[in-house]
């Protein structure tokens, strides 16, 4: 019995370690992908960059989906919710890409980290989940952190780019709520494939009137975005499959480290004190929410 317990504990520890490694890898891949998107914003309109994001990842995720589940699960889906996710995905990506034209990655990430707070708030009307007063206070504090980040020291006013990231975070939060609903009936592969396909088609239709011919020197960046986005999607899916959400989700905040490094290496900029303060408030409130969620789950399942 003692041997069985030790074996089980070792197996659990190995799964947790692998989940942590996969999540850290996913965050790094998505950060590199975002850096590629920011590089493209200097030459292409936001909707065209959103198109390239979806189209470049689609072949990779399609191969993964066909190899793991086959064609059937990709077709037996709830089309109305997938179409909603497609619209949200286009708006989210276009807004985020628009913001990256002027904002450093670190600032964009700091604002986007409000998404977990919005997901918790939206779970009340859409999923009928109970959110206690402590978690509402954490949400309010996190939104206060966003207001801090949205007031750059040089201008002292809300910026259109900052608001675009905030809208992208709201779109991401609503999309995450639809994922919770879709997960009851549809496969992860179907959700990923149709999001990329609808993003490529929808954003492509919007971008077509002002389409800018692709430069040959950007093809490697586009390929990297596609591969990084696809591998990031796979590794984050595996991370949440192997590890508890309360263990894995906080690692998303390591994107700030990547943001600082990439901003400095590629664009020679560093976040100012106001951004650091706002980011600290948002991250602290998000971590508190995750802790309260874990306590809530443990209370329900002793």
N, C-alpha and C positions, 0 to 999 in steps of 0.2 A: 504493500500500500504506500509506504514511504517513497519507494522507488517510482511508483506511478505518479505520485504527487510532484516529485522532483522533475520528472520528465515533462509533465504538463506545464509546470512553472517555467521550465527552460524553453518549451515550445511557445508559450505565451510571450515570454521576454523576446524571443527571436522575431516573432510576428510584430511586436511593438517597435523593435529596432528597425526592422525592414520598412514598416509603415512610416517611421520618422524620416528615414533616408529617402524614401520615395517622395514624401511631401516636400522635403527640402530641395530635391531635384526638380520637382514640378514647379516650385516657386522660381527657381533659377531659370528654368526653360521659358516660363512665361515672361520673366523680366527681360531676358534676351530678345524674345519675340516683340515685346513692347518697345525696346530700343530700336529694333528694325522698323517698326511702324513709325516711330518718331523720325527716323532717317528718311522714310518715304514721304512724310508730310511736307518736306521742303520742296517736293517736285510734283505731287499729285493731290487732287481734291479729296476731302474726307470720305465721301461715298466711294470713290475709286479705291482708296486704301482699304476701306471696309470690304469691298468686293475682293480685293487681292488676298485679304486675310482669310475669307471663307473659301475661295477657290483654291488657294495654295495648300490648305490643309485637307480639303475634301478627298483627294485621291488616297492620302495616307489613312484617314479614319475609315474610308470605305473599305479598303483592303483589310483593316483590322476587324471591322464589323462582319464582313463576309467570312473571314477566317474563323471567327469565334461563335457567331450565331446563325450565319446563313442569311438568305434573302427573306424568308418568311417573317421573322420578327421586325424587319425593317418596314414591311408593308402593313402589318396588323397593328396600327397605331391610332391614337385619338387625334385626328387631323386638325380639329379646331384649336386644340391647345398647342400643337406644334406650329401652326400658323401664327398664333399669338406670340410664341417664343421667337419665331423668325422676325416678326415686326419689332419686338423688344430688342432682339440681338442686333438688328440693323441700327436702331436708334442709339443703343448703348455704344456700339463700336464707332459709329460716326461721331457721336458726342465726345467720346474719349480721344479719338484720333484728332478731332478738331482742337481739343485742349492741348494735345501734345505739340501742336505747332508752336505754342508760346510758353507752355509751362514745363519746368523740369520734371523728370520722372518722379522725383521724391515728392514734390508738391502734389502732383496728380495722384500718387499712391496715398498720400496722407488724407486727401479728401475722399478718395474711393473707399477707404477703410470704414466709412460710415455705413457701408452696405450691410454688414452683419447686424447693426443696430436697426436698420430699416426692415430687414427680414424678420427680426423679432417683433417689431411693432406691427408689421403687416400680417403676421401669423394669427393675430387676434381676430380681425374681421374675415379673413379668407379661410383659415384653418380651424377657427374656433378654439385656439389654444389660450390657456390662461397665462397672463403676464402680471406678476405681482408688482406692488409699488416700488420695491427696490430696483427691479429691472427697468421700470419706467423712468426712475431717477437716473439710472445709468445711461439710458437712451438720450435723455435730455442733456446730460453732461457731454455725451459724445457729440451731439448736435452743436453744443456750445464750442467744442473743439473745432468743428468744421468752420464755424463763424470766425474763429481765430485765424485759421489757415487762409480763409477767403479774404482776409484784409492784409494784403502785402504791405510791407513797411513803406515802399516807395509811393503807393497810390492811396492807401487807406480806404479803399472802396471795393465793393464786390466786382469781380472781373467776369466777363462773359465766358472766358475759358474755365474759370473756377466753377461757375454755374453749370457749364457743360459737363464737367466731371460729376457734379452732384446729380444731375439728371441721368447720367450714365449709371451711377450707383443705384439710383431709384429703379431704373430699368432692370439692372442686374438683380435687385432684390425681388421685384415682381416675377422675374423669370425663375428665380430660385424657388419661389412659392409654387409656380406651375410645375417645376421639377418634382417637388414633393408629391403633388397630385398625380403626375404622369408616372412616377416610379411605382405606383400601385398596379399599373397595367402594362406599361411599355418598358422595353429594355434600355439600358444605358447607351448601348450602341445606336439604337434608333434615335435617341434624343440628340446624341452628338452629330450623327450623320445629317439629320434633317436640319439641325441648326446651321451647320456649315453650308448645306445646299441652299437653304432659303436665304441665308445671308449673302451668298454669292449671287443668286438670281435677283433678289430684291434690290440689294444695293447696286448691283450691276445695271439694273433698269434705270435707277435714279441717277447713276453716274454717266450713263451712255451719252446724253446730249453734250456733256462737257468733257468727254473722255480724252485723256492726254496719252499720246503714244508712249509705250514703255521704253525706257532707256536700257540699253544692253548692260550697262554697268550695275543696274539695279536688280538684274535677274537673280544674282546670288543672294541678295537680301530677301527677295520674295520667296525663293526656295527655302532659305533659313527660317523665315516666318512660318511657312507651311509645315516644315518638319518639326520646328520647335513647338508650335501650337499643338500638333498632333501628339507628339511625345509627352508634352505637358498634360494634355487631356488624359492620356493613358495612365501616366504615373500618378496623377491626382486621384483618378478613379480607383486605382489599386491601393493607394494610401488609405482612402476612406473605407475600402473593403476590408483591409487588414487591421486597421487601428480604430480606436474609439474617436469619435468626432471631438470630444473634449480634449484629447491628447493631440490630435492632428491639426485642428483648425487654428490654434494660436500660432502655428509655424508660418501661416500666411504673412504674418507681420515681418518676417525676415526679408520680405520684398523691399522694405525700406533700406536695408543694407545694400541690396543689389542696386536700388535706385541711386543711392549716394555714390557708389562705386562707378556706375555707368555714366551718371551725370558728370562726374569729375573726369573720367577717362575720355569720354567722347565729346563733351561740350564744355569742359572746364568750369563748371558751376557747382556751387555747394548751397544747401538750403540755409536760409537765414534763421535768426533766433525765433521769429514769430512762427515759422513753419515747424520748427522743432517743438515748440510749446504746444501748438495745436495738435501735432501728430501724437505727442505724449498723452494728451487728454483723450484723444480718440482711441488710441491703443489701450490705455488703462481702462476705459469704460467697456471696450470690447472684451478684454480679458476678464473683467468682473462679470459681464453677462455670461461668458462661457462657464465661469465658475458657478454662477447661480443656476445655470442650466444643468450642470452636473449634479449639484445638490438636489435639484428638483427631480431629476431622473432617479437618483439613488433613493429618494424618499418614496417614490412611486413603486420601486422594485427593490425592496430591502433584501 
